């Protein structure tokens, strides 16, 4: 089963830049899949727990701020493309065709 996390950061950061953040998350050992619904937010699927991921992200982000929230897909709501909701709600996420 995969945990769902919402990573928030300022899309105006220069160090690390949003592109470097995306590359970091994409290549991170704990990342199973990820989705970028809009600037400054990456939704991550992982088998790792919140504390372990935060510990591994902290050195990369310092001295910038970030927020990582473990989310229960049953308690996430809003307006996103329908394919995104299928991915968020899946315990075994299908491959994404866009991000």
C-alpha positions as CSV (number, residue, x, y, z in Angstrom):
1,X,0.0,0.0,0.0
2,X,1.2,3.5,-0.9
3,X,1.1,6.5,1.3
4,X,0.1,9.8,-0.2
5,X,2.0,13.0,0.6
6,X,1.5,16.6,-0.4
7,X,4.7,18.6,-0.7
8,X,4.3,22.3,-0.7
9,X,7.1,24.9,-1.4
10,X,7.3,28.4,-2.8
11,X,7.3,28.3,-6.6
12,X,9.5,31.4,-6.4
13,X,12.5,29.7,-4.7
14,X,15.8,30.1,-6.4
15,X,17.7,27.7,-4.1
16,X,16.5,25.1,-4.6
17,X,14.6,26.0,-7.7
18,X,11.3,24.4,-8.5
19,X,13.0,22.4,-11.3
20,X,15.7,21.1,-8.9
21,X,12.9,20.2,-6.4
22,X,11.1,18.2,-9.1
23,X,14.3,16.5,-10.2
24,X,15.0,15.6,-6.5
25,X,11.6,14.2,-5.9
26,X,11.6,12.3,-9.2
27,X,14.9,10.6,-8.4
28,X,14.4,10.1,-4.7
29,X,14.6,6.6,-3.4
30,X,11.3,6.9,-1.5
31,X,9.3,8.2,-4.5
32,X,7.1,5.6,-6.2
33,X,5.2,8.1,-8.3
34,X,4.5,11.8,-8.2
35,X,2.1,14.3,-9.7
36,X,2.5,18.0,-10.2
37,X,-1.0,19.5,-10.2
38,X,0.2,23.2,-10.0
39,X,3.2,25.3,-9.1
40,X,4.6,24.8,-5.7
41,X,2.9,21.5,-5.1
42,X,3.9,17.9,-5.7
43,X,1.8,14.9,-4.7
44,X,4.0,11.9,-3.9
45,X,3.1,8.2,-3.5
46,X,5.6,6.3,-1.4
47,X,5.8,3.2,0.9
48,X,7.9,5.2,3.3
49,X,6.5,7.0,6.3
50,X,6.2,10.8,6.9
51,X,9.0,11.1,9.4
52,X,11.5,9.2,7.2
53,X,10.7,11.3,4.1
54,X,10.9,14.6,6.0
55,X,14.3,13.6,7.4
56,X,15.6,12.8,3.9
57,X,14.1,16.0,2.4
58,X,15.3,18.5,5.0
59,X,19.0,18.6,4.0
60,X,18.1,19.2,0.4
61,X,15.7,22.1,1.2
62,X,17.8,23.9,3.9
63,X,17.7,26.8,4.4
64,X,14.4,27.1,2.4
65,X,11.0,26.1,3.8
66,X,8.8,23.2,2.8
67,X,5.7,21.5,4.1
68,X,5.1,17.8,3.7
69,X,1.7,16.5,4.7
70,X,0.6,12.9,4.8
71,X,-2.9,12.8,3.3
72,X,-5.7,10.3,3.5
73,X,-7.1,10.3,0.0
74,X,-10.6,10.0,1.5
75,X,-10.1,13.5,3.0
76,X,-8.7,15.3,-0.1
77,X,-11.1,17.3,-2.1
78,X,-10.9,20.1,-4.6
79,X,-11.0,20.7,-8.4
80,X,-8.5,18.7,-10.3
81,X,-8.6,16.8,-13.6
82,X,-10.5,13.5,-13.2
83,X,-7.4,11.4,-14.0
84,X,-5.6,13.0,-11.1
85,X,-8.3,11.9,-8.7
86,X,-8.1,8.3,-10.0
87,X,-4.4,8.4,-9.3
88,X,-4.7,10.0,-5.8
89,X,-7.4,7.5,-4.7
90,X,-5.6,4.4,-6.0
91,X,-3.8,2.1,-3.6
92,X,-1.8,0.8,-6.5
93,X,-1.4,4.0,-8.7
94,X,-1.6,3.5,-12.4
95,X,1.0,5.2,-14.6
96,X,0.3,8.8,-15.3
97,X,0.2,10.1,-18.9
98,X,0.8,13.7,-17.9
99,X,2.0,15.8,-14.9
